[in-house]
Amino acid sequence: MNKFFQLIRNEQMKLYLLRSTWIMVGLLSVLLIGMGILTKVLDEQDPRLATDEWRTALEEENEQFEKEIAEDEFFETFNAGFIEENMFYLENDIQPTKYGALSFVYENSIFVLLIGLFSIIVAAGIVANEHRWGTIKLLLIRPISRTTILFSKYASVLVFALSMMAFLIVGLFVIGLILFGFEGANPMYLISASDGTLELTSLYKGIVADYGFPFIEIIMLITLAFMISTIFKSNSMALGATLFLMFTGTQIYVWFEKYAWSKYILFAHTDFSQFSSSNTPIFEGNTPLFSITVYAAYYILFLLLAWFMFTKRDIAGD
């Protein structure tokens, strides 16, 4: 086991010696800072919402929304939702949570896609590059089993993905704290339930859902890229195929949803947010247990295929 963790440590050192890794970190940092500044500049939240005058502020805001709708029906699509939210607070005599660091984290979960992209790039190259650089033979002549070597590389990709996710969340929180302050120990926000009604829920719960559910999908995409890279020794093939499936996976299910076997398509089960109170399952009758089972089956299959090809391959000609 010590050798396994030592290999992971070595892989992490190799990753952070690459210029590409620091380009990813730098790009993410610039984007987060830029989003913080942009949000600050465009922030139009009425300061009265954080005072005892919040009711007056919401009433005036609704009047403005209704005036815009009266002048142009185009605004009805956008403003109707805002009016409904404001009325919820007014009718229930609940003061809205002021905008702060946690709200900034919650609103910018879209950056999880970038973490997925970076992680897939690493997963696609961590084995294939050993073949491309000609270092695979030096790696395998060490007195360590191929299984240990392979899974130390896979674990290293997961560590990288977790590290980048932590960097994203902490970075957003720090930037939000500097620019917007902290909204309190137990902030709440409004969500639309599956029956169309509005309900208050914890902002912490929203953050966990918006970052946790996509990360589950990222793990599967990492595993897929890792498998393709290991089997075909090509990072470009692994990267291209995985990114294609990343952006079209749900559509692939839609193409075949009329068939009974479509419920076994992987990408009908990678998005676990379908089981949250504000959403409905992708197909009727789907349950969390069934999705977990299908997800686990694909996950194990991808790892077994990668393991089989890596441990049985003759590298004499590499």
N, C-alpha and C positions, 0 to 999 in steps of 0.2 A: 504493500500500500504506500509506503514511503516513496518508492520509485515512481508510482503513479502521480503523486502530488508533486514530486520533483520535476517530472515531465511537464505537468501543467504549468509549473512555474517557469520552466525553460521556454515553453510555447508563448507564454505571456510576455516574456522578455523579448522574444523574437518579434512578436506582434508590435510592441511599442518601440522597436528599433526601426520599423518601417516608416518611411516618409508618408505613405498613404494613410496610415493610422492617424497621424497627427494632422493631416489635411482634413480627415473626417471630424476630428475633435475641434479643430479650428473653425471649420464651416458651421458646425452645429452651434458653437459659441457665438459666432457672428449673427447667425439667424435668430438665436434667442434674444440677444441684446437688441437687435433690430426690431424684433416683434415687441419687446418691452417699450422701446422708444415710440414706436408707431402707435401702440395702444395708449400710451400716456398722452401723445399729441392729439389723438382722436377721441380721448375720453370725454364724454359729454354728460356724465352722471351728475345729477343735481346734488350739490353739497348738503341741501336741506334733508336728503333722505337719511342722513346720519344723525339728524336732530329730531326734536319733537314736532317739527313742521313737515314731517314726511308725508302726512295725509294730503296736505295742501299741494305738495310737490307732485304727488301721483295724480291728483285730480286735474291739475293744470297740464300735466303731461298727456293725460287722456283727452283733454279738450283740444290740444294741439294735434294729436293723432287723428281725432275725428274731423277736425278742420281740413287736414291734408286729404282725408278720404273724400270729403265733400267736394274738394276742388279737383281731385283726380282719382277715379276709381282704381287706378293702378296701385295706389298705396294701400288698398284694402287688404291685399294678400300679406303684406308685411306688418301693417299696423294692428290688424285684428288680434293677432297673438299677443302683442304688447299690451293692448287694452285689456284683454282677458286676464293676463297676469296681474296687472295693476288692480283690477277689480277684485281679484282673489285676496290680495293683501288688504284692500280697503274693507271688503265685506267681512273678513275674518279678523280685522283689527290686529294684523301682524306686520310689524315693521320689517321691511326688506333688509337682508344682510348687505352691508356696504361692500363695495368692491375692494379686494385686497389680494395678498399674495396667493392664497389658496384658490381664489377665483381665477387668478391668472394661470395657475397650474392647470386647473380644470378646463379652461377655455382653449388651451393650447396642446391638447392631447394628440392633435393631428401630427405633431412631430414624432410620434411613435412610429409612423411610416418610415421616417428617415432612419430611425434606429433599426428597423427591419431591413432596410436597404443596406446599411453598413454591415449588419451582421451576416446577411446573405453573401455579400462580397467576400467577407473573411471566410465563411464556411466553404464557399466555392473554390477558394485558393489554398486552403491550409494543407490539403493533401496533394492536389494537382500540382502545386508549385514545387513540391519536393521532386516530382518527376521532371518538371520543366527545367528546374535548376540542376538536375542530376545528383541531388543529395539523398535520394531515397535509399540508395545502396548503403551509404554511410550510416543512415538512420537504422536500417534493419540488421546490420551486422553487430549491433550492440547486444549484450546479453540480456535483452528484455523481449518479452513475447510481442508478437505483432498485435495481438488483441489489446495489450496494455498501451502500446504506442498509438493505435488507432483511436481508442476511446479517450486517451489523454488529449488528443487533438480535438475530438468532439467536445469534451468537457471544457477545453480552453475557449472554444467558440461560445459556449453557453456563458462562461465567466465574462467574456468580452461583452456579450449582449446585455447581461445583467449590469455590468459596470457602466455601459453607455446609458442604460435606462436610468440608473441611479444618478448619473451625471445630468441627464435631462431633467429629472424631477427636481433635484436639488438646485440646479442652475435656474430653472423657472421660478422656484420658490424664492431664492435669494434676490433675483432681479425684481420679482413682484414685491418683495418686502421693501426693497430700496425705493421703488417707484410709487407703490400704492399703500404700503403699510400692511398691518395684519388685521383681519376682520373679526377676530375673536376666537375663543376656544371651541365653540360649537356652532359653526356657520351652517346655514340651511339654504337650499335652493329649490326652485320649482321644477317639477318634471311633469310630463303628460303621460298618464297611465294608459294602458292598452284600451280602456273603455272611453278614452278621450277626456277624462276629468283631470284636473290639476291636483297635485299633492306635494307637500313639502317633504324633503328628505335630506339627510346629512350630506354636506359637501364632501366629507371624507369618503363616504360610500360612493359618491359619483366619481371621485378621483381614482379609487381602487378599481371600479368597474371600467372606466375609460382607459386606464393604463394596463390593467390586469388582463382583461379579455383579449385585446390585441396582442399582448405578449404571448399568450397561449398559441395564437396563430403564428407568431414569429418563430416560436420554437419548432413548430412543424415545418415551416419553410426553411429554417436552418438545417433541419434534419434531411429534408429533401435535397437541398443544394449539396450538402455533405455527401449524401449517397451518390448522386450523379457524378460529383467530382471524383469520388473514390473509384467508381466503376469505370468511368470513361477517361480518367486522368486529364480532364479538360475543365479548366475554370471558366472559360467562355461559354461552353455548353451548359454547365451547371448554373451559371449566372443568368444566361438568357432564358433557359427553360423555367427556372424558378421565378424570375421576375414576371414572365408571361403569365404563369399560374397565379402569382400574387395579385395581379390586377384583373384577371379574367376568371378566376376560380369560381366565383358565385355565378357568373354568366354561363359557365360550362354546365353547372347544375340546371340552370333554367332551360338550356337547350334540350336536356333529356328528362325533364321533370315529369313528362307524360308517361314514362316507363316506370314500372314497379321497382326495378333495380336501381333507379336513380337515388333512392334514399341511402344507398351505400357509397355514393360518390363522396370523396373526402371533403370537398369544399362546401358540402351541405352541413358540416359539423365543426368546422374550425372556429366559427364565430359563436362563442358561447353567450354573447350579449343577447342573442335571440330569446333566451330564457329569462331575461330581466322583466320586471313588472311593466315596463313601458314598451316592450316589444312582443311580437308573436313569433313562434317557431317558423323556420323556413318552409317546412311542409307539415301538413296537419298530422297530428299524432306523434310528432317527434318529442322525445323526452331527454332530459339531461343525461340519464343513465345510458340511453341508446347512443347519444352523441359521444359520450366518454368512451364507450366500448368501441365504436367505429374509429374514433381518433386514436385510441391506444393500439388497435390492430394495425393501422397504417404506420404508426410510429415504430412499433416493434419490427414490422416488415422492412421498413427503410433501413433501420439499424442492422438487421440481420443480413440484408443484401450487401450493405457496405462492408460488414465484417467478413462475410463469406468471400467476396471478391478480393479484399485486401489480404486475407490470411492465405488464400489459395493461389494468388497470382505469382507467376515466375518473373522475377525482376532482373534476370540475367541479361535480358536484351534492353533494359532501360538505360 
